[in-house]
């Protein structure tokens, strides 16, 4: 599949909970396009520099589809297709059809209009957290409920069903779920969303899923796929960013003090935390549709290429002023936390609004917030596609 045998495995072991594996720095400096074996056993190329990551994610010669090589050098063919509606694994023009329908639902203007509702949800969760007294698990008390409530409100999903969809979502993004567990969780989530689609066709409400149903442009299977994708992406990534950002600030008291002293830094701090933490920890996978030269390496047609967002966000050639440091006052610089190109995260404006509201209110409400256990005892999500913490015991 590659013109060079894989020499190493993709780095996965962290020495610091807030930094990517140290090997990424060496790869950026010495072998920015490196032949590797990935955690799932597949062989391919790992891309670690900022500019090269952007190239892979924007160049149409790299496909988001799953493609396999025919035996005997007979060219390429599509792997079994993803479930209908899973547009993050599609190329144009199929991807464009879904993206066009959804872009208007996540505009900056619409997210600003949603801000009061987000702030109300945040305040209610903090009230409940304060009433419980410390110590509490910030994940279950705050970080997970906030984005779950927001995406439920947007999609029209009953929040009372959260335990079911959160459990199935966690199984889907866990690295070591068995094929049977993955398929069962996916089938359960698809069946759940399908029942919602049928209900909203019968009785539409004011939400994204109802609007998509009423548009008549998607089949039921496609509606289900879109609903599953938005539900998982809408709470998994933001929940982990809220909790991990809180832990990171608590472990960087000078940065936390600067943020408390000047709340106007929060917009920039959110961007810096997104860059610094980059919770999509194993990168974004693409397939070369033809032979491509990238940073001096010849990538053969059909090769798997993984673009490391986390490594790209620490590239000194892009960010000369110590990208390995957290700096909440850092001037804005484009980052890769939401990806790049036509597949850049659809809900990034929502994520920004949720992070700003959650972190601002949390730090204001609990000025003495601190970890309730030594940082070494916080269980990290090394076993998940989306990085973060499984639990975050805090007190005040």
Secondary structure as GFF3:
##gff-version 3
##sequence-region A 1 396
A	DSSP	beta_strand	8	9	.	.	.	ID=ss1
A	DSSP	alpha_helix	23	30	.	.	.	ID=ss2
A	DSSP	beta_strand	33	37	.	.	.	ID=ss3
A	DSSP	beta_strand	43	47	.	.	.	ID=ss4
A	DSSP	alpha_helix	50	58	.	.	.	ID=ss5
A	DSSP	beta_strand	62	63	.	.	.	ID=ss6
A	DSSP	beta_strand	67	69	.	.	.	ID=ss7
A	DSSP	three_ten_helix	71	73	.	.	.	ID=ss8
A	DSSP	beta_strand	76	78	.	.	.	ID=ss9
A	DSSP	three_ten_helix	87	89	.	.	.	ID=ss10
A	DSSP	alpha_helix	94	103	.	.	.	ID=ss11
A	DSSP	three_ten_helix	104	106	.	.	.	ID=ss12
A	DSSP	alpha_helix	108	132	.	.	.	ID=ss13
A	DSSP	beta_strand	136	137	.	.	.	ID=ss14
A	DSSP	alpha_helix	138	138	.	.	.	ID=ss15
A	DSSP	pi_helix	139	143	.	.	.	ID=ss16
A	DSSP	alpha_helix	144	155	.	.	.	ID=ss17
A	DSSP	three_ten_helix	159	161	.	.	.	ID=ss18
A	DSSP	alpha_helix	162	173	.	.	.	ID=ss19
A	DSSP	alpha_helix	179	202	.	.	.	ID=ss20
A	DSSP	alpha_helix	208	215	.	.	.	ID=ss21
A	DSSP	alpha_helix	220	250	.	.	.	ID=ss22
A	DSSP	alpha_helix	253	261	.	.	.	ID=ss23
A	DSSP	three_ten_helix	263	265	.	.	.	ID=ss24
A	DSSP	alpha_helix	266	277	.	.	.	ID=ss25
A	DSSP	beta_strand	284	288	.	.	.	ID=ss26
A	DSSP	beta_strand	292	294	.	.	.	ID=ss27
A	DSSP	beta_strand	297	299	.	.	.	ID=ss28
A	DSSP	beta_strand	304	307	.	.	.	ID=ss29
A	DSSP	alpha_helix	309	312	.	.	.	ID=ss30
A	DSSP	three_ten_helix	341	343	.	.	.	ID=ss31
A	DSSP	alpha_helix	348	365	.	.	.	ID=ss32
A	DSSP	beta_strand	370	371	.	.	.	ID=ss33
A	DSSP	three_ten_helix	375	377	.	.	.	ID=ss34
A	DSSP	beta_strand	393	395	.	.	.	ID=ss35
###
